[in-house]
Amino acid sequence: MATWADKLAAYYGAVDQVQYAAARERRALRSLGEIAGGVQSRVDSLLAALDRRGTDGLRELAAAYGRVSSPTGTPIPKRRFSPAEQELASMRLIVVGSPSDFYAHRDEISGGQELNGYLAQELLNAVDGARTGLDLYHHATAMIREAGAQYYGAATADDVLRLLRGAEQSKLYRSERVTR
């Protein structure tokens, strides 16, 4: 990202990367409390430290972007979203099918043909009723940056939107409208 010509896109890509990594580590830490008794206070302490490091990382990114984009310290421009990203931001998928429903009907999910099959599966596995479609798109692009396009291929907002619409049509997921 440091070599990207579009420094604002690089900044927001880096923000997504920090948020993706922190969310992954947050899930891992929370799982400790689920599998081991008597560790919740330690988990809480580790989560608080992770949150501080994430905040510090985002602050450092903003400072670095400010030095690259404007020596006068002009505020970072607000992120602009494409129509597909705006639609993704307005939807949240919720799993409604049972595990047996999923195995019986997962091949009926259409719309993800442009995505690497493994990436499409990872995105559907990441549906948790809390993440928006935009969160899932950013999750996908962060995974691609981390593992490499040779592993996951590429993903556009339109690709992810088609996959999520197809998932909803499969009746294994339902979509809620999100307003911000």
C-alpha positions in Angstrom: 0.0 0.0 0.0 2.9 2.3 0.6 3.6 2.2 -3.1 0.1 3.0 -4.2 -0.2 6.1 -6.3 -3.6 7.0 -4.7 -2.5 7.9 -1.2 -6.0 8.3 0.1 -6.9 4.8 -1.1 -3.7 3.5 0.5 -4.6 5.2 3.8 -8.1 3.7 3.9 -6.7 0.3 2.8 -4.3 0.5 5.7 -7.1 1.4 8.0 -9.1 -1.6 6.8 -6.0 -3.8 7.4 -5.5 -2.7 11.0 -9.2 -3.1 11.7 -9.3 -6.6 10.1 -6.2 -7.7 12.1 -7.6 -6.3 15.3 -11.0 -8.0 14.7 -9.3 -11.3 14.1 -7.2 -11.1 17.2 -10.3 -9.9 19.2 -12.2 -13.1 18.1 -9.2 -15.3 19.1 -8.9 -13.7 22.5 -12.6 -14.0 23.2 -12.5 -17.7 22.3 -10.0 -18.2 25.3 -12.8 -17.2 27.6 -15.1 -19.7 26.0 -12.8 -22.7 26.3 -11.0 -22.0 29.6 -12.7 -21.2 32.9 -11.3 -18.5 35.2 -9.5 -16.5 32.5 -12.0 -13.9 31.7 -10.2 -11.1 33.7 -7.0 -11.9 31.7 -9.0 -11.9 28.5 -10.5 -8.5 29.3 -7.1 -7.1 30.0 -5.7 -8.5 26.7 -8.7 -7.1 24.8 -8.2 -3.6 26.4 -4.5 -3.7 25.4 -5.5 -4.8 21.9 -7.9 -1.9 21.6 -5.3 0.6 22.7 -2.8 -0.8 20.2 -5.4 -0.6 17.4 -6.3 3.0 18.3 -2.6 3.9 18.4 -2.1 2.2 15.0 -4.9 4.2 13.5 -3.5 7.4 14.9 -0.1 6.6 13.4 -1.7 5.9 10.0 -3.5 9.2 10.1 -0.3 11.0 11.1 1.6 9.3 8.3 -1.1 10.1 5.8 -1.1 13.7 6.9 2.6 13.9 6.3 2.2 12.4 2.8 -0.8 14.3 1.7 -0.5 17.7 3.2 2.3 19.2 5.3 -0.3 21.7 6.6 -2.2 19.0 8.4 -5.4 19.3 6.4 -8.0 16.8 7.7 -8.2 13.5 5.9 -10.9 13.5 3.3 -14.0 11.5 4.1 -14.0 8.1 2.4 -16.2 8.0 -0.7 -18.2 4.9 -1.5 -19.2 3.5 -4.8 -22.9 2.7 -5.3 -22.2 -1.0 -4.7 -20.3 -0.1 -1.5 -23.3 2.1 -0.3 -25.6 -0.8 -0.9 -23.3 -3.2 0.9 -23.2 -0.7 3.9 -27.0 -0.9 4.0 -27.3 -4.6 4.3 -26.5 -7.1 7.1 -26.9 -10.8 6.5 -28.1 -13.2 9.2 -27.8 -17.0 9.0 -31.2 -18.5 9.2 -30.5 -22.0 7.8 -29.5 -24.9 10.0 -26.2 -26.7 9.4 -28.1 -29.5 7.6 -29.9 -26.9 5.5 -26.5 -25.4 4.6 -25.1 -28.7 3.4 -28.2 -29.4 1.4 -28.5 -26.0 -0.3 -25.0 -24.4 -0.3 -24.6 -25.2 -4.0 -27.7 -23.2 -4.8 -26.0 -19.9 -3.8 -25.4 -18.0 -7.0 -23.7 -14.7 -7.7 -20.2 -15.5 -6.5 -18.8 -16.8 -9.7 -16.5 -13.9 -10.1 -14.9 -14.6 -6.7 -12.4 -17.3 -5.9 -14.5 -20.2 -4.5 -12.4 -20.3 -1.3 -12.8 -16.5 -0.8 -16.6 -16.7 -1.4 -16.8 -19.5 1.3 -14.7 -17.5 3.7 -17.1 -14.5 3.3 -20.2 -16.6 3.9 -18.5 -18.1 6.9 -17.8 -14.6 8.2 -21.6 -13.7 8.2 -22.3 -13.3 11.9 -25.4 -11.0 12.0 -23.3 -8.1 13.1 -21.1 -7.3 10.1 -22.6 -5.3 7.2 -22.0 -6.2 3.6 -19.4 -3.4 3.5 -17.6 -4.9 6.5 -17.5 -8.2 4.6 -16.2 -6.5 1.5 -13.4 -4.9 3.6 -12.8 -8.2 5.3 -12.3 -9.8 1.8 -9.9 -7.1 0.6 -7.9 -7.3 3.8 -7.6 -11.1 3.4 -6.5 -10.7 -0.2 -3.8 -8.1 0.9 -2.7 -10.4 3.7 -2.5 -13.7 1.8 -2.0 -12.4 -1.7 -4.1 -12.3 -4.8 -2.4 -15.6 -5.9 -4.3 -17.3 -3.1 -7.7 -15.5 -3.0 -7.9 -13.8 -6.4 -9.5 -10.4 -6.6 -12.7 -9.0 -5.2 -14.7 -6.0 -6.1 -17.6 -4.5 -4.2 -19.9 -5.6 -7.1 -18.6 -9.2 -6.8 -19.3 -9.3 -3.0 -22.7 -7.7 -3.5 -23.7 -10.4 -6.0 -22.5 -13.1 -3.7 -24.5 -11.7 -0.7 -27.6 -11.3 -2.9 -27.3 -14.9 -4.0 -26.9 -16.0 -0.4 -30.0 -14.2 0.5 -31.9 -15.9 -2.4 -30.8 -19.3 -1.2 -33.0 -18.9 1.9 -30.0 -19.8 4.1 -29.5 -16.2 5.0 -31.8 -13.2 5.3 -30.8 -9.6 4.9 -31.7 -6.8 7.3 -31.6 -3.2 6.3 -29.0 -1.1 8.1 -29.3 2.6 8.5 -26.4 4.8 9.7 
